[in-house]
Amino acid sequence: MQTRIVDPPDEGENVAGQPKGNALVVPPAQELEDIEFRLLLDAIISYYGFNFRDYTSPAFRGKVRSFMAKENIAHVSGLIERLLHSSSSFEKFLYLLSDKPDILFNHPAYITAFRTIVVPILRTYPYLRFWLPCCGRGEEAYSLAILLKEEGLYERSTLYATDISETMLAEAQAGEFDAALIPLLQKNYAAGGYKKSFEDYYEVVRGRLIMPPELKKNIFFAQHNLATDGSFNEFHVIICREKMKDLSEILQRRIQCLFRDSLVRLGVLWTGATDHLGPLGCQDDYHELGETLKIFRKLR
């Protein structure tokens, strides 16, 4: 029998004779998730046109994981498949991302400041346009509408309330809230310096607090994506409180520039306590109306 001589493996081969470069390398779990999230965001912008690439915070990923748990989806790759093949699932996904729990007349101290500092400025205009991006279920829009009504400004005001989720916007348009919240709302209403009785602004039907048509008539709810869409009007007031803290600095900068360019000269921007203009290079465009109030007036 002839003896077969086998050459030893080259330095570029493993003991099985396969190139070392072909060895299976499994990335760590975190690295794998990062790859899946990038694919998810690429798929969403490619198919639906919604850009979430700068939504990089742990809070955003937490919302995505919450959606996956509700939908019984084990991996982000499974979420990609679900969203691309089901537009209804994608709308549910947008709804979850838009869900920012709020209540009517929230932050009474800021409402009082707005009434005493900003309202006198608003009285100098013959008509007023307000923009409330990321409006959620419309709590802030209705709170502002009541304030303007009591100050005699509502009839010459138009409120544009926008969000990315059409389902969320439909709920906001309906103007219905849980009637169990009425005691808390009454307390906030009184603390915010509102003048009339809160009962004048709603009726209760089957456990739901319903806003009247006369309060809705000057509020327009529309879809708008701060990450991709541009300005659609010139506004005297933009109110976007506590909505940007979970966004990347790149996206915050884009939004701040969008707000600046959407305001009339001497228009008012009302941000939240955690939203900062300074680090984004916008501080020179505004004058703060009072210390630590986060209410700014555009200079130019």
C-alpha positions in Angstrom: 0.0 0.0 0.0 1.3 3.4 -1.0 1.9 5.8 1.9 0.1 9.2 1.6 2.2 12.2 2.8 0.1 15.1 4.2 1.7 18.5 4.3 1.3 20.4 7.6 -1.2 23.3 7.5 0.1 26.7 6.4 0.3 29.6 8.9 -2.7 31.0 7.2 -4.8 27.8 7.8 -6.3 26.3 10.9 -5.9 22.7 11.9 -8.8 21.7 9.7 -7.1 23.1 6.7 -9.5 26.1 6.4 -8.3 29.6 6.2 -8.2 31.3 9.5 -10.2 34.2 8.0 -13.2 31.9 7.5 -13.4 31.1 11.2 -16.9 32.0 12.6 -16.7 35.0 14.9 -19.7 35.7 17.0 -20.0 39.4 18.0 -21.0 40.2 21.6 -24.7 40.6 22.3 -24.5 44.4 22.6 -22.6 44.7 19.3 -25.2 42.4 17.6 -28.0 44.6 19.0 -26.3 47.7 17.7 -26.1 46.2 14.2 -29.8 45.2 14.3 -30.9 48.7 15.4 -28.9 50.2 12.6 -30.7 47.9 10.1 -34.0 48.7 11.7 -33.6 52.5 11.3 -32.2 52.0 7.8 -35.3 49.9 6.9 -37.7 52.4 8.3 -36.3 55.4 6.5 -35.9 53.4 3.2 -39.5 52.1 3.2 -41.6 54.6 5.2 -39.4 57.8 5.0 -39.3 58.3 8.8 -35.8 59.1 10.0 -35.0 57.9 13.5 -31.3 57.5 12.9 -30.5 60.2 15.5 -32.8 58.7 18.1 -29.9 57.1 19.9 -30.8 57.4 23.5 -31.4 54.4 25.9 -35.0 55.7 26.3 -35.7 55.3 22.6 -34.3 51.7 22.6 -36.4 51.1 25.7 -39.5 52.1 23.8 -38.5 49.8 20.9 -38.0 46.9 23.3 -41.4 47.6 25.0 -43.1 47.4 21.6 -41.4 44.1 20.9 -42.5 42.7 24.2 -46.1 43.8 23.5 -46.0 42.3 20.1 -44.2 39.1 21.3 -41.2 39.7 19.0 -38.0 38.1 20.3 -35.4 39.9 18.2 -35.0 43.3 16.4 -34.6 41.4 13.1 -38.1 40.0 13.7 -39.3 43.6 14.3 -37.9 44.7 11.0 -39.8 41.9 9.2 -43.0 42.8 11.0 -42.8 46.5 10.3 -41.9 46.1 6.6 -44.8 43.7 6.0 -47.5 45.4 8.1 -48.3 49.1 7.8 -50.7 48.7 10.7 -47.9 47.5 12.9 -45.8 50.4 11.8 -48.5 52.8 12.9 -48.7 51.1 16.2 -44.9 51.5 16.4 -45.2 55.3 15.7 -48.0 55.5 18.3 -45.7 54.0 21.0 -42.9 56.4 20.1 -45.3 59.4 20.3 -46.7 58.3 23.6 -45.5 61.1 26.0 -47.8 60.9 29.1 -49.1 64.3 30.1 -52.1 65.9 31.8 -54.1 69.1 31.2 -52.7 72.2 32.9 -49.4 70.5 33.7 -46.7 72.6 35.4 -49.0 75.3 36.8 -46.0 77.6 37.7 -45.0 77.8 34.0 -48.5 78.5 33.0 -48.7 81.3 35.4 -45.4 82.7 34.1 -46.6 82.4 30.5 -49.8 84.2 31.4 -48.0 87.1 33.2 -44.9 87.4 30.9 -46.0 86.2 27.4 -49.6 87.2 27.2 -48.9 90.9 27.4 -46.6 90.5 24.4 -49.3 88.5 22.5 -51.8 91.3 22.9 -49.7 93.5 20.6 -50.4 91.3 17.6 -53.6 91.4 15.5 -53.5 87.7 15.0 -51.5 84.8 16.5 -50.1 81.5 15.2 -49.0 78.8 17.7 -47.1 75.6 17.0 -47.1 72.7 19.4 -44.9 69.9 18.0 -45.0 66.5 19.6 -48.5 67.3 20.8 -49.4 63.7 21.9 -53.0 63.5 22.9 -53.5 67.2 22.8 -53.3 68.0 26.5 -51.1 71.1 26.0 -53.1 72.3 23.0 -56.4 72.3 25.0 -54.6 73.8 28.1 -53.3 76.7 25.9 -56.7 77.1 24.1 -58.4 77.6 27.5 -55.7 80.1 28.6 -56.1 82.1 25.4 -59.9 82.0 25.7 -59.8 83.4 29.2 -57.4 86.1 28.0 -59.6 87.1 25.1 -57.0 86.0 22.5 -58.5 82.7 21.3 -60.7 84.2 18.5 -57.6 85.6 16.8 -55.4 82.6 17.4 -54.7 79.5 15.3 -53.1 76.5 17.1 -51.2 74.0 15.0 -50.6 70.7 17.0 -48.4 68.2 15.2 -47.1 64.7 15.9 -45.8 61.7 13.8 -48.6 59.2 14.7 -51.9 59.5 12.9 -53.5 57.4 15.6 -52.3 59.7 18.3 -53.5 62.8 16.3 -57.0 61.2 16.0 -57.1 60.8 19.8 -56.0 64.4 20.2 -58.7 65.6 17.7 -61.3 63.7 19.7 -60.4 65.7 22.8 -61.4 63.0 25.3 -59.7 62.3 28.6 -60.3 60.0 31.6 -62.9 61.6 33.9 -61.2 60.1 36.9 -58.5 62.8 36.4 -61.0 65.6 37.1 -60.0 66.3 40.7 -56.3 66.5 39.7 -57.1 68.7 36.7 -59.2 71.0 38.9 -56.3 71.4 41.2 -53.8 72.2 38.4 -56.3 74.5 36.8 -56.6 76.6 40.0 -52.8 76.6 40.6 -52.2 77.8 37.0 -54.2 81.0 37.7 -57.0 80.2 35.4 -60.0 82.5 36.0 -63.2 80.7 35.4 -64.6 77.4 36.6 -63.0 74.4 35.0 -66.5 72.8 34.6 -67.2 75.5 31.9 -64.8 73.7 29.6 -66.0 70.1 29.4 -68.8 67.7 29.7 -68.6 64.1 31.1 -70.1 61.3 29.0 -69.7 57.6 30.1 -66.7 58.3 32.2 -64.9 60.5 29.6 -64.1 64.2 29.9 -64.9 65.7 26.5 -63.7 69.1 25.2 -66.4 71.2 23.5 -66.4 72.0 19.8 -66.0 75.8 20.4 -62.6 75.0 22.1 -61.5 72.8 19.2 -62.4 75.1 16.3 -59.1 76.9 16.1 -56.9 73.9 16.7 -55.6 72.0 13.7 -53.9 68.6 14.2 -51.5 67.4 11.5 -48.7 65.0 11.0 -45.2 66.4 11.1 -41.9 64.7 11.7 -39.3 67.0 13.4 -36.5 64.7 12.2 -37.2 65.2 8.5 -39.9 67.7 7.8 -39.3 71.4 7.4 -41.0 74.6 8.6 -44.6 75.1 7.3 -45.4 78.5 8.6 -44.2 81.5 10.6 -45.3 81.3 14.3 -45.6 83.8 17.1 -45.2 81.1 19.7 -43.7 77.6 19.6 -44.2 75.4 22.7 -42.1 72.2 22.9 -41.5 71.3 26.5 -39.6 68.3 27.8 -39.6 66.6 24.4 -36.0 66.7 23.3 -34.0 65.4 26.2 -33.8 61.8 24.7 -32.6 62.9 21.3 -29.1 63.0 20.0 -27.3 66.4 19.9 -27.4 66.3 16.1 -31.2 66.0 16.1 -31.6 68.6 18.8 -29.5 71.0 16.8 -31.7 70.4 13.8 -34.9 70.9 15.7 -33.6 74.1 17.4 -32.7 75.5 14.0 -36.1 74.6 12.7 -37.8 76.4 15.6 -35.6 79.4 15.2 -36.4 79.6 11.5 -40.1 79.0 12.1 -40.5 81.9 14.5 -41.4 85.5 13.5 -38.9 88.1 14.7 -39.5 88.6 18.4 -41.5 85.4 18.5 -41.5 83.3 21.7 -40.1 79.8 22.2 -41.1 77.9 25.3 -39.0 74.9 26.1 -38.7 72.6 29.1 -36.5 72.6 32.1 -34.3 69.9 30.6 -34.0 71.5 27.1 -31.0 73.7 26.7 -30.3 76.2 23.9 -26.7 77.0 25.0 -24.8 73.9 24.0 -26.5 73.9 20.6 -25.2 77.3 19.6 -28.7 79.0 19.7 -28.3 81.1 22.8 -27.3 84.2 20.9 -30.6 84.1 18.9 -32.8 84.5 22.0 -33.3 86.6 25.1 -34.7 84.7 28.1 -37.8 86.2 29.6 -37.1 85.8 33.3 -34.5 83.7 35.0 -34.7 79.9 34.7 -38.2 79.9 33.1 -37.1 78.5 29.8 -39.2 81.0 27.9 -37.2 82.7 25.2 -37.9 85.6 22.8 -36.2 85.5 19.4 -33.9 88.5 18.8 -33.5 88.4 15.0 
